[in-house]
Amino acid sequence: MKFHYAQFVLYLQNTNFRKMKKGLIAIFTVILLLTTSCKVEPEEIIYGSDACHFCKMTIVDQQHAAQYVTNKGKQFKFDAIECMLNDLAEKNTDEINIFLISDYGNPGTKADAQTATYLISQEIKSPMGAFLSAFSSEEIAKKTQQESGGKLYNWYSIKEKYDVK
């Protein structure tokens, strides 16, 4: 068996190319995973299955659920708006990117918590007994207040009521 230098060099080149190709694929895969796994967007609440982050009850009420998403994309789901507010009282809200509430007038529909109108009315029960509901429309909130009584709040005043910083 004769030693062929040219064949040996070709073998080394092919081996290095294969290793380099595998390395580049691995690096590309890691970068792809890092950029897609940290999306800052809400996740659907699975009613009857997901648990409240604050009180651990199963989320079943589509009119009172809430959610927030941190700047890093971590999801926190709640069975009641008051659970979210109580949880926020213990957190740095600067680290939170998205605040969502269930629109009482449109069960299962999420709305921006920062622009919502809140109603505390003894006539509208909420899962944790705070009688707190939220509306994406101020007009519908006012109409509901006329029918059920209670007091209206905006995002800043409801945060103040729950000692959220």
PyMOL commands that set and color helices and strands:
alter all, ss='L'
color gray80, all
select helices_A, chain A and resi 5-37+81-88+93-95+138-148+155-161
alter helices_A, ss='H'
color red, helices_A
select strands_A, chain A and resi 66-70+75-78+96-102+110-112+117-120+132-135+151-153
alter strands_A, ss='S'
color yellow, strands_A
deselect
rebuild
show_as cartoon
